[in-house]
Amino acid sequence: MTPDESRARTRWLAMVGSRLAGSAGAVFGLVLAARSHDWPIKVLGVAITLSALAVVAIVPASLAHRWRTPRP
């Protein structure tokens, strides 16, 4: 594997890892909100879910933008 292919693979894994971490955080927030009986914990669960969904939407796109191949 060439160094460019290795770098591209590492970057792809970083983007996929950020999506997986965000998805796991969203599931955790949903479980926290669903199982809680107190409203502060429910609000915390909703906040965790929303922030995790923002991570899923924003972080991979910003990494792809940062690592984009320059146009000739």
PyMOL Python script that loads the backbone (N, CA, C, O; Angstrom):
from pymol import cmd

cmd.read_pdbstr("""\
ATOM      1  N   MET A   1       0.851  -1.170   0.000  1.00  0.00           N
ATOM      2  CA  MET A   1       0.000   0.000   0.000  1.00  0.00           C
ATOM      3  C   MET A   1       0.898   1.235   0.000  1.00  0.00           C
ATOM      4  O   MET A   1       1.836   1.339   0.790  1.00  0.00           O
ATOM      5  N   THR A   2       0.598   2.150  -0.884  1.00  0.00           N
ATOM      6  CA  THR A   2       1.397   3.367  -0.977  1.00  0.00           C
ATOM      7  C   THR A   2       1.070   4.297   0.190  1.00  0.00           C
ATOM      8  O   THR A   2       0.025   4.156   0.826  1.00  0.00           O
ATOM      9  N   PRO A   3       1.955   5.239   0.468  1.00  0.00           N
ATOM     10  CA  PRO A   3       1.668   6.176   1.569  1.00  0.00           C
ATOM     11  C   PRO A   3       0.384   6.981   1.353  1.00  0.00           C
ATOM     12  O   PRO A   3      -0.328   7.283   2.311  1.00  0.00           O
ATOM     13  N   ASP A   4       0.085   7.331   0.091  1.00  0.00           N
ATOM     14  CA  ASP A   4      -1.155   8.069  -0.177  1.00  0.00           C
ATOM     15  C   ASP A   4      -2.380   7.213   0.107  1.00  0.00           C
ATOM     16  O   ASP A   4      -3.365   7.704   0.658  1.00  0.00           O
ATOM     17  N   GLU A   5      -2.329   5.937  -0.264  1.00  0.00           N
ATOM     18  CA  GLU A   5      -3.447   5.037   0.018  1.00  0.00           C
ATOM     19  C   GLU A   5      -3.608   4.821   1.516  1.00  0.00           C
ATOM     20  O   GLU A   5      -4.727   4.760   2.024  1.00  0.00           O
ATOM     21  N   SER A   6      -2.493   4.707   2.214  1.00  0.00           N
ATOM     22  CA  SER A   6      -2.543   4.529   3.664  1.00  0.00           C
ATOM     23  C   SER A   6      -3.148   5.758   4.345  1.00  0.00           C
ATOM     24  O   SER A   6      -3.961   5.628   5.260  1.00  0.00           O
ATOM     25  N   ARG A   7      -2.754   6.934   3.902  1.00  0.00           N
ATOM     26  CA  ARG A   7      -3.299   8.167   4.467  1.00  0.00           C
ATOM     27  C   ARG A   7      -4.796   8.275   4.171  1.00  0.00           C
ATOM     28  O   ARG A   7      -5.577   8.669   5.037  1.00  0.00           O
ATOM     29  N   ALA A   8      -5.191   7.926   2.951  1.00  0.00           N
ATOM     30  CA  ALA A   8      -6.611   7.988   2.593  1.00  0.00           C
ATOM     31  C   ALA A   8      -7.422   7.002   3.422  1.00  0.00           C
ATOM     32  O   ALA A   8      -8.532   7.318   3.850  1.00  0.00           O
ATOM     33  N   ARG A   9      -6.885   5.822   3.651  1.00  0.00           N
ATOM     34  CA  ARG A   9      -7.591   4.825   4.462  1.00  0.00           C
ATOM     35  C   ARG A   9      -7.731   5.306   5.902  1.00  0.00           C
ATOM     36  O   ARG A   9      -8.794   5.155   6.505  1.00  0.00           O
ATOM     37  N   THR A  10      -6.684   5.873   6.449  1.00  0.00           N
ATOM     38  CA  THR A  10      -6.732   6.386   7.816  1.00  0.00           C
ATOM     39  C   THR A  10      -7.760   7.504   7.942  1.00  0.00           C
ATOM     40  O   THR A  10      -8.499   7.565   8.925  1.00  0.00           O
ATOM     41  N   ARG A  11      -7.805   8.375   6.963  1.00  0.00           N
ATOM     42  CA  ARG A  11      -8.774   9.472   7.003  1.00  0.00           C
ATOM     43  C   ARG A  11     -10.200   8.950   6.864  1.00  0.00           C
ATOM     44  O   ARG A  11     -11.106   9.430   7.545  1.00  0.00           O
ATOM     45  N   TRP A  12     -10.402   7.968   5.984  1.00  0.00           N
ATOM     46  CA  TRP A  12     -11.732   7.380   5.825  1.00  0.00           C
ATOM     47  C   TRP A  12     -12.173   6.727   7.134  1.00  0.00           C
ATOM     48  O   TRP A  12     -13.324   6.877   7.544  1.00  0.00           O
ATOM     49  N   LEU A  13     -11.268   6.008   7.787  1.00  0.00           N
ATOM     50  CA  LEU A  13     -11.602   5.381   9.068  1.00  0.00           C
ATOM     51  C   LEU A  13     -11.927   6.426  10.132  1.00  0.00           C
ATOM     52  O   LEU A  13     -12.791   6.196  10.977  1.00  0.00           O
ATOM     53  N   ALA A  14     -11.253   7.558  10.101  1.00  0.00           N
ATOM     54  CA  ALA A  14     -11.561   8.628  11.057  1.00  0.00           C
ATOM     55  C   ALA A  14     -12.964   9.177  10.825  1.00  0.00           C
ATOM     56  O   ALA A  14     -13.687   9.455  11.782  1.00  0.00           O
ATOM     57  N   MET A  15     -13.353   9.334   9.563  1.00  0.00           N
ATOM     58  CA  MET A  15     -14.702   9.835   9.276  1.00  0.00           C
ATOM     59  C   MET A  15     -15.765   8.813   9.669  1.00  0.00           C
ATOM     60  O   MET A  15     -16.797   9.174  10.235  1.00  0.00           O
ATOM     61  N   VAL A  16     -15.517   7.551   9.372  1.00  0.00           N
ATOM     62  CA  VAL A  16     -16.475   6.503   9.753  1.00  0.00           C
ATOM     63  C   VAL A  16     -16.539   6.374  11.270  1.00  0.00           C
ATOM     64  O   VAL A  16     -17.618   6.179  11.830  1.00  0.00           O
ATOM     65  N   GLY A  17     -15.399   6.480  11.937  1.00  0.00           N
ATOM     66  CA  GLY A  17     -15.378   6.411  13.397  1.00  0.00           C
ATOM     67  C   GLY A  17     -16.152   7.542  14.046  1.00  0.00           C
ATOM     68  O   GLY A  17     -16.824   7.337  15.056  1.00  0.00           O
ATOM     69  N   SER A  18     -16.064   8.738  13.470  1.00  0.00           N
ATOM     70  CA  SER A  18     -16.836   9.851  14.033  1.00  0.00           C
ATOM     71  C   SER A  18     -18.329   9.634  13.835  1.00  0.00           C
ATOM     72  O   SER A  18     -19.128  10.002  14.697  1.00  0.00           O
ATOM     73  N   ARG A  19     -18.714   9.041  12.712  1.00  0.00           N
ATOM     74  CA  ARG A  19     -20.136   8.724  12.502  1.00  0.00           C
ATOM     75  C   ARG A  19     -20.611   7.674  13.498  1.00  0.00           C
ATOM     76  O   ARG A  19     -21.696   7.798  14.067  1.00  0.00           O
ATOM     77  N   LEU A  20     -19.803   6.646  13.708  1.00  0.00           N
ATOM     78  CA  LEU A  20     -20.188   5.591  14.660  1.00  0.00           C
ATOM     79  C   LEU A  20     -20.260   6.124  16.087  1.00  0.00           C
ATOM     80  O   LEU A  20     -21.174   5.775  16.835  1.00  0.00           O
ATOM     81  N   ALA A  21     -19.312   6.957  16.462  1.00  0.00           N
ATOM     82  CA  ALA A  21     -19.337   7.527  17.813  1.00  0.00           C
ATOM     83  C   ALA A  21     -20.552   8.425  18.005  1.00  0.00           C
ATOM     84  O   ALA A  21     -21.176   8.407  19.066  1.00  0.00           O
ATOM     85  N   GLY A  22     -20.887   9.199  16.997  1.00  0.00           N
ATOM     86  CA  GLY A  22     -22.077  10.037  17.082  1.00  0.00           C
ATOM     87  C   GLY A  22     -23.350   9.216  17.159  1.00  0.00           C
ATOM     88  O   GLY A  22     -24.269   9.560  17.902  1.00  0.00           O
ATOM     89  N   SER A  23     -23.412   8.135  16.398  1.00  0.00           N
ATOM     90  CA  SER A  23     -24.590   7.263  16.444  1.00  0.00           C
ATOM     91  C   SER A  23     -24.726   6.598  17.807  1.00  0.00           C
ATOM     92  O   SER A  23     -25.828   6.493  18.344  1.00  0.00           O
ATOM     93  N   ALA A  24     -23.611   6.152  18.361  1.00  0.00           N
ATOM     94  CA  ALA A  24     -23.652   5.544  19.694  1.00  0.00           C
ATOM     95  C   ALA A  24     -24.083   6.570  20.738  1.00  0.00           C
ATOM     96  O   ALA A  24     -24.836   6.240  21.654  1.00  0.00           O
ATOM     97  N   GLY A  25     -23.620   7.794  20.611  1.00  0.00           N
ATOM     98  CA  GLY A  25     -24.044   8.846  21.531  1.00  0.00           C
ATOM     99  C   GLY A  25     -25.520   9.151  21.415  1.00  0.00           C
ATOM    100  O   GLY A  25     -26.183   9.409  22.420  1.00  0.00           O
ATOM    101  N   ALA A  26     -26.048   9.124  20.188  1.00  0.00           N
ATOM    102  CA  ALA A  26     -27.478   9.368  19.998  1.00  0.00           C
ATOM    103  C   ALA A  26     -28.308   8.254  20.624  1.00  0.00           C
ATOM    104  O   ALA A  26     -29.335   8.518  21.249  1.00  0.00           O
ATOM    105  N   VAL A  27     -27.870   7.018  20.458  1.00  0.00           N
ATOM    106  CA  VAL A  27     -28.588   5.896  21.074  1.00  0.00           C
ATOM    107  C   VAL A  27     -28.531   6.004  22.593  1.00  0.00           C
ATOM    108  O   VAL A  27     -29.529   5.762  23.272  1.00  0.00           O
ATOM    109  N   PHE A  28     -27.373   6.363  23.125  1.00  0.00           N
ATOM    110  CA  PHE A  28     -27.248   6.540  24.570  1.00  0.00           C
ATOM    111  C   PHE A  28     -28.189   7.627  25.072  1.00  0.00           C
ATOM    112  O   PHE A  28     -28.840   7.459  26.104  1.00  0.00           O
ATOM    113  N   GLY A  29     -28.263   8.734  24.351  1.00  0.00           N
ATOM    114  CA  GLY A  29     -29.158   9.816  24.748  1.00  0.00           C
ATOM    115  C   GLY A  29     -30.618   9.405  24.704  1.00  0.00           C
ATOM    116  O   GLY A  29     -31.397   9.778  25.581  1.00  0.00           O
ATOM    117  N   LEU A  30     -30.996   8.636  23.684  1.00  0.00           N
ATOM    118  CA  LEU A  30     -32.374   8.155  23.598  1.00  0.00           C
ATOM    119  C   LEU A  30     -32.709   7.208  24.743  1.00  0.00           C
ATOM    120  O   LEU A  30     -33.787   7.292  25.332  1.00  0.00           O
ATOM    121  N   VAL A  31     -31.788   6.313  25.052  1.00  0.00           N
ATOM    122  CA  VAL A  31     -32.018   5.382  26.166  1.00  0.00           C
ATOM    123  C   VAL A  31     -32.116   6.151  27.475  1.00  0.00           C
ATOM    124  O   VAL A  31     -32.973   5.855  28.308  1.00  0.00           O
ATOM    125  N   LEU A  32     -31.255   7.121  27.660  1.00  0.00           N
ATOM    126  CA  LEU A  32     -31.277   7.929  28.876  1.00  0.00           C
ATOM    127  C   LEU A  32     -32.597   8.685  29.004  1.00  0.00           C
ATOM    128  O   LEU A  32     -33.181   8.743  30.086  1.00  0.00           O
ATOM    129  N   ALA A  33     -33.060   9.258  27.909  1.00  0.00           N
ATOM    130  CA  ALA A  33     -34.315  10.014  27.950  1.00  0.00           C
ATOM    131  C   ALA A  33     -35.517   9.095  28.142  1.00  0.00           C
ATOM    132  O   ALA A  33     -36.480   9.472  28.809  1.00  0.00           O
ATOM    133  N   ALA A  34     -35.472   7.911  27.573  1.00  0.00           N
ATOM    134  CA  ALA A  34     -36.625   7.010  27.650  1.00  0.00           C
ATOM    135  C   ALA A  34     -36.759   6.339  29.014  1.00  0.00           C
ATOM    136  O   ALA A  34     -37.875   6.082  29.465  1.00  0.00           O
ATOM    137  N   ARG A  35     -35.661   6.057  29.664  1.00  0.00           N
ATOM    138  CA  ARG A  35     -35.711   5.310  30.921  1.00  0.00           C
ATOM    139  C   ARG A  35     -35.805   6.180  32.161  1.00  0.00           C
ATOM    140  O   ARG A  35     -36.041   5.673  33.257  1.00  0.00           O
ATOM    141  N   SER A  36     -35.625   7.462  32.003  1.00  0.00           N
ATOM    142  CA  SER A  36     -35.629   8.344  33.161  1.00  0.00           C
ATOM    143  C   SER A  36     -37.046   8.778  33.515  1.00  0.00           C
ATOM    144  O   SER A  36     -37.909   8.920  32.649  1.00  0.00           O
ATOM    145  N   HIS A  37     -37.259   8.983  34.804  1.00  0.00           N
ATOM    146  CA  HIS A  37     -38.539   9.478  35.278  1.00  0.00           C
ATOM    147  C   HIS A  37     -38.452  10.944  35.693  1.00  0.00           C
ATOM    148  O   HIS A  37     -39.473  11.624  35.787  1.00  0.00           O
ATOM    149  N   ASP A  38     -37.253  11.426  35.937  1.00  0.00           N
ATOM    150  CA  ASP A  38     -37.053  12.820  36.339  1.00  0.00           C
ATOM    151  C   ASP A  38     -36.822  13.679  35.098  1.00  0.00           C
ATOM    152  O   ASP A  38     -36.131  13.263  34.169  1.00  0.00           O
ATOM    153  N   TRP A  39     -37.400  14.874  35.087  1.00  0.00           N
ATOM    154  CA  TRP A  39     -37.298  15.713  33.898  1.00  0.00           C
ATOM    155  C   TRP A  39     -35.892  16.242  33.625  1.00  0.00           C
ATOM    156  O   TRP A  39     -35.554  16.414  32.454  1.00  0.00           O
ATOM    157  N   PRO A  40     -35.037  16.516  34.640  1.00  0.00           N
ATOM    158  CA  PRO A  40     -33.688  16.989  34.282  1.00  0.00           C
ATOM    159  C   PRO A  40     -32.874  15.934  33.524  1.00  0.00           C
ATOM    160  O   PRO A  40     -32.091  16.264  32.634  1.00  0.00           O
ATOM    161  N   ILE A  41     -33.068  14.676  33.885  1.00  0.00           N
ATOM    162  CA  ILE A  41     -32.344  13.610  33.189  1.00  0.00           C
ATOM    163  C   ILE A  41     -32.900  13.436  31.770  1.00  0.00           C
ATOM    164  O   ILE A  41     -32.143  13.161  30.839  1.00  0.00           O
ATOM    165  N   LYS A  42     -34.208  13.593  31.605  1.00  0.00           N
ATOM    166  CA  LYS A  42     -34.801  13.526  30.264  1.00  0.00           C
ATOM    167  C   LYS A  42     -34.252  14.644  29.376  1.00  0.00           C
ATOM    168  O   LYS A  42     -33.939  14.419  28.207  1.00  0.00           O
ATOM    169  N   VAL A  43     -34.139  15.837  29.934  1.00  0.00           N
ATOM    170  CA  VAL A  43     -33.591  16.965  29.173  1.00  0.00           C
ATOM    171  C   VAL A  43     -32.136  16.691  28.811  1.00  0.00           C
ATOM    172  O   VAL A  43     -31.706  16.996  27.699  1.00  0.00           O
ATOM    173  N   LEU A  44     -31.386  16.127  29.729  1.00  0.00           N
ATOM    174  CA  LEU A  44     -30.002  15.765  29.446  1.00  0.00           C
ATOM    175  C   LEU A  44     -29.927  14.734  28.320  1.00  0.00           C
ATOM    176  O   LEU A  44     -29.079  14.842  27.435  1.00  0.00           O
ATOM    177  N   GLY A  45     -30.806  13.742  28.352  1.00  0.00           N
ATOM    178  CA  GLY A  45     -30.833  12.736  27.293  1.00  0.00           C
ATOM    179  C   GLY A  45     -31.145  13.339  25.933  1.00  0.00           C
ATOM    180  O   GLY A  45     -30.532  12.972  24.930  1.00  0.00           O
ATOM    181  N   VAL A  46     -32.094  14.261  25.899  1.00  0.00           N
ATOM    182  CA  VAL A  46     -32.433  14.928  24.636  1.00  0.00           C
ATOM    183  C   VAL A  46     -31.262  15.781  24.159  1.00  0.00           C
ATOM    184  O   VAL A  46     -30.962  15.810  22.965  1.00  0.00           O
ATOM    185  N   ALA A  47     -30.605  16.470  25.076  1.00  0.00           N
ATOM    186  CA  ALA A  47     -29.452  17.298  24.701  1.00  0.00           C
ATOM    187  C   ALA A  47     -28.311  16.440  24.159  1.00  0.00           C
ATOM    188  O   ALA A  47     -27.665  16.811  23.179  1.00  0.00           O
ATOM    189  N   ILE A  48     -28.064  15.304  24.788  1.00  0.00           N
ATOM    190  CA  ILE A  48     -27.023  14.393  24.306  1.00  0.00           C
ATOM    191  C   ILE A  48     -27.379  13.884  22.917  1.00  0.00           C
ATOM    192  O   ILE A  48     -26.518  13.810  22.040  1.00  0.00           O
ATOM    193  N   THR A  49     -28.649  13.532  22.713  1.00  0.00           N
ATOM    194  CA  THR A  49     -29.083  13.035  21.409  1.00  0.00           C
ATOM    195  C   THR A  49     -28.901  14.096  20.330  1.00  0.00           C
ATOM    196  O   THR A  49     -28.377  13.804  19.255  1.00  0.00           O
ATOM    197  N   LEU A  50     -29.327  15.315  20.607  1.00  0.00           N
ATOM    198  CA  LEU A  50     -29.207  16.377  19.608  1.00  0.00           C
ATOM    199  C   LEU A  50     -27.750  16.714  19.293  1.00  0.00           C
ATOM    200  O   LEU A  50     -27.399  16.943  18.136  1.00  0.00           O
ATOM    201  N   SER A  51     -26.911  16.744  20.317  1.00  0.00           N
ATOM    202  CA  SER A  51     -25.502  17.045  20.063  1.00  0.00           C
ATOM    203  C   SER A  51     -24.819  15.907  19.309  1.00  0.00           C
ATOM    204  O   SER A  51     -23.949  16.152  18.473  1.00  0.00           O
ATOM    205  N   ALA A  52     -25.205  14.672  19.598  1.00  0.00           N
ATOM    206  CA  ALA A  52     -24.628  13.538  18.876  1.00  0.00           C
ATOM    207  C   ALA A  52     -25.061  13.553  17.413  1.00  0.00           C
ATOM    208  O   ALA A  52     -24.260  13.238  16.531  1.00  0.00           O
ATOM    209  N   LEU A  53     -26.308  13.911  17.144  1.00  0.00           N
ATOM    210  CA  LEU A  53     -26.758  14.012  15.756  1.00  0.00           C
ATOM    211  C   LEU A  53     -26.047  15.145  15.024  1.00  0.00           C
ATOM    212  O   LEU A  53     -25.778  15.042  13.827  1.00  0.00           O
ATOM    213  N   ALA A  54     -25.745  16.212  15.732  1.00  0.00           N
ATOM    214  CA  ALA A  54     -24.967  17.295  15.130  1.00  0.00           C
ATOM    215  C   ALA A  54     -23.556  16.821  14.795  1.00  0.00           C
ATOM    216  O   ALA A  54     -23.004  17.185  13.757  1.00  0.00           O
ATOM    217  N   VAL A  55     -22.978  16.014  15.668  1.00  0.00           N
ATOM    218  CA  VAL A  55     -21.645  15.456  15.402  1.00  0.00           C
ATOM    219  C   VAL A  55     -21.682  14.584  14.156  1.00  0.00           C
ATOM    220  O   VAL A  55     -20.782  14.654  13.319  1.00  0.00           O
ATOM    221  N   VAL A  56     -22.724  13.759  14.031  1.00  0.00           N
ATOM    222  CA  VAL A  56     -22.847  12.887  12.858  1.00  0.00           C
ATOM    223  C   VAL A  56     -22.957  13.718  11.583  1.00  0.00           C
ATOM    224  O   VAL A  56     -22.422  13.327  10.545  1.00  0.00           O
ATOM    225  N   ALA A  57     -23.632  14.842  11.648  1.00  0.00           N
ATOM    226  CA  ALA A  57     -23.848  15.656  10.456  1.00  0.00           C
ATOM    227  C   ALA A  57     -22.669  16.562  10.126  1.00  0.00           C
ATOM    228  O   ALA A  57     -22.364  16.770   8.951  1.00  0.00           O
ATOM    229  N   ILE A  58     -22.004  17.102  11.135  1.00  0.00           N
ATOM    230  CA  ILE A  58     -21.025  18.161  10.897  1.00  0.00           C
ATOM    231  C   ILE A  58     -19.590  17.646  10.799  1.00  0.00           C
ATOM    232  O   ILE A  58     -18.853  18.052   9.899  1.00  0.00           O
ATOM    233  N   VAL A  59     -19.186  16.773  11.695  1.00  0.00           N
ATOM    234  CA  VAL A  59     -17.772  16.387  11.773  1.00  0.00           C
ATOM    235  C   VAL A  59     -17.275  15.682  10.511  1.00  0.00           C
ATOM    236  O   VAL A  59     -16.233  16.080   9.991  1.00  0.00           O
ATOM    237  N   PRO A  60     -17.960  14.655   9.987  1.00  0.00           N
ATOM    238  CA  PRO A  60     -17.437  14.026   8.763  1.00  0.00           C
ATOM    239  C   PRO A  60     -17.370  14.990   7.572  1.00  0.00           C
ATOM    240  O   PRO A  60     -16.433  14.931   6.775  1.00  0.00           O
ATOM    241  N   ALA A  61     -18.354  15.864   7.456  1.00  0.00           N
ATOM    242  CA  ALA A  61     -18.336  16.827   6.348  1.00  0.00           C
ATOM    243  C   ALA A  61     -17.174  17.805   6.484  1.00  0.00           C
ATOM    244  O   ALA A  61     -16.535  18.150   5.490  1.00  0.00           O
ATOM    245  N   SER A  62     -16.899  18.249   7.695  1.00  0.00           N
ATOM    246  CA  SER A  62     -15.783  19.182   7.879  1.00  0.00           C
ATOM    247  C   SER A  62     -14.437  18.491   7.664  1.00  0.00           C
ATOM    248  O   SER A  62     -13.504  19.100   7.142  1.00  0.00           O
ATOM    249  N   LEU A  63     -14.335  17.234   8.061  1.00  0.00           N
ATOM    250  CA  LEU A  63     -13.099  16.493   7.800  1.00  0.00           C
ATOM    251  C   LEU A  63     -12.903  16.276   6.304  1.00  0.00           C
ATOM    252  O   LEU A  63     -11.791  16.420   5.796  1.00  0.00           O
ATOM    253  N   ALA A  64     -13.975  15.930   5.595  1.00  0.00           N
ATOM    254  CA  ALA A  64     -13.872  15.742   4.148  1.00  0.00           C
ATOM    255  C   ALA A  64     -13.485  17.051   3.463  1.00  0.00           C
ATOM    256  O   ALA A  64     -12.706  17.049   2.510  1.00  0.00           O
ATOM    257  N   HIS A  65     -14.024  18.154   3.943  1.00  0.00           N
ATOM    258  CA  HIS A  65     -13.673  19.452   3.369  1.00  0.00           C
ATOM    259  C   HIS A  65     -12.207  19.787   3.634  1.00  0.00           C
ATOM    260  O   HIS A  65     -11.516  20.308   2.758  1.00  0.00           O
ATOM    261  N   ARG A  66     -11.745  19.492   4.819  1.00  0.00           N
ATOM    262  CA  ARG A  66     -10.355  19.789   5.179  1.00  0.00           C
ATOM    263  C   ARG A  66      -9.377  18.925   4.388  1.00  0.00           C
ATOM    264  O   ARG A  66      -8.311  19.395   3.989  1.00  0.00           O
ATOM    265  N   TRP A  67      -9.739  17.670   4.163  1.00  0.00           N
ATOM    266  CA  TRP A  67      -8.833  16.727   3.514  1.00  0.00           C
ATOM    267  C   TRP A  67      -9.077  16.587   2.016  1.00  0.00           C
ATOM    268  O   TRP A  67      -8.516  15.690   1.387  1.00  0.00           O
ATOM    269  N   ARG A  68      -9.891  17.440   1.442  1.00  0.00           N
ATOM    270  CA  ARG A  68     -10.205  17.340   0.023  1.00  0.00           C
ATOM    271  C   ARG A  68      -8.937  17.508  -0.808  1.00  0.00           C
ATOM    272  O   ARG A  68      -8.050  18.288  -0.462  1.00  0.00           O
ATOM    273  N   THR A  69      -8.868  16.765  -1.908  1.00  0.00           N
ATOM    274  CA  THR A  69      -7.740  16.872  -2.821  1.00  0.00           C
ATOM    275  C   THR A  69      -7.813  18.221  -3.529  1.00  0.00           C
ATOM    276  O   THR A  69      -8.861  18.578  -4.065  1.00  0.00           O
ATOM    277  N   PRO A  70      -6.720  18.970  -3.539  1.00  0.00           N
ATOM    278  CA  PRO A  70      -6.763  20.277  -4.201  1.00  0.00           C
ATOM    279  C   PRO A  70      -6.998  20.121  -5.704  1.00  0.00           C
ATOM    280  O   PRO A  70      -6.523  19.175  -6.332  1.00  0.00           O
ATOM    281  N   ARG A  71      -7.740  21.069  -6.255  1.00  0.00           N
ATOM    282  CA  ARG A  71      -8.012  21.040  -7.690  1.00  0.00           C
ATOM    283  C   ARG A  71      -6.777  21.498  -8.453  1.00  0.00           C
ATOM    284  O   ARG A  71      -6.064  22.399  -8.010  1.00  0.00           O
ATOM    285  N   PRO A  72      -6.530  20.876  -9.597  1.00  0.00           N
ATOM    286  CA  PRO A  72      -5.329  21.265 -10.378  1.00  0.00           C
ATOM    287  C   PRO A  72      -5.477  22.604 -11.053  1.00  0.00           C
ATOM    288  O   PRO A  72      -4.559  23.056 -11.736  1.00  0.00           O
TER     289      PRO A  72
END
""", "prot")
cmd.dss("prot")
cmd.show_as("cartoon", "prot")
cmd.util.cbc("prot")
cmd.orient("prot")
